[in-house]
Amino acid sequence: RVLFRSQQIKEQAEELEEQLQDLLSNEIEENMISIENDNGRIVIRIREKGSFDSGRASLKKSFIPILKVIADRLKDLPGKIVIAGHTDNIPIGKSKRNIFQSNWDLSTARAVTPPTGVAFVN
């Protein structure tokens, strides 16, 4: 059977989405992450609840095994991995201003944290 490249990518994405949903079903049920197939792109949304404490950029230790499962599934796949940081909805208080000037700074710090966490557990 001959498939066009775009069809192959779409089928690989569907298969990967199913595998990740099976592997991470507990975390999905606990609303720590969600997994979506966006037209052949797998989008893994990591909820703040599971990964970061409010106002912090360091990963929760309990989240590192989850991140390792995600990294192990993705490491040998072709394509790009884009990591985007998000902040929480609580404004940065005065006590954290010496670390983060704004929620934007917190978002940036969170965006670069996962690769460090993955490198740490590999």
C-alpha positions, 0 to 999 in steps of 0.5 A: 500500500502506497501512502502519501507522506501527509497520510503517513504522518497523520496515521503515525500521529493517530497511533502515537496519540492512542499509545500516549493516552494508554500510557498516561491514562491515570494522569489524563483522568487526574487532569494533569495532562491532556493529549490531542491530535491537531491535524497530525500534530500531537499536542500534550498539554501539561496542566499546572496542577500536575507539574508546577506549584503556583508561582514556581518554575521548578517541576514537582518531583512527582511529575518527573516520572510522567515527563520521562514517559512522554520523553521516552515515547517521543525521543525517537520520532521524527519531527519537531518538539515545541515547548511553550511555557504558560503561567498561572493565573495568580499575579506574582506577589511581592515576595517572588518579585526578586525571582520573577518580575512578572507572570511572563517571566514565570512563563518563560522559566517554565518553558525551559524547565521541562528539557532540564527535567527530561535530561535529569531523568534520562 
